[in-house]
């Protein structure tokens, strides 16, 4: 099991979106930013981050890597 540590939450008021930033607990070189509902509060960020990670994981199961 991998633990992800929440390192930041950014609200972009111009674009009306919020992004949560996480890093791997066992490998700080790995980090990820995921869109969460705009205006997400600190009380909600853990659940929203978990939801965003699960959504991404599902999407990646059918992803293919292509050359530029």
Long-range contacts (C-beta under 8 A, 24 or more apart in sequence): 2-26, 4-32, 4-49, 4-53, 6-45, 6-46, 6-49, 7-31, 9-36, 9-40, 9-42, 9-45, 11-38, 11-39, 11-40, 20-45, 20-48, 20-49, 20-52, 22-49, 22-53
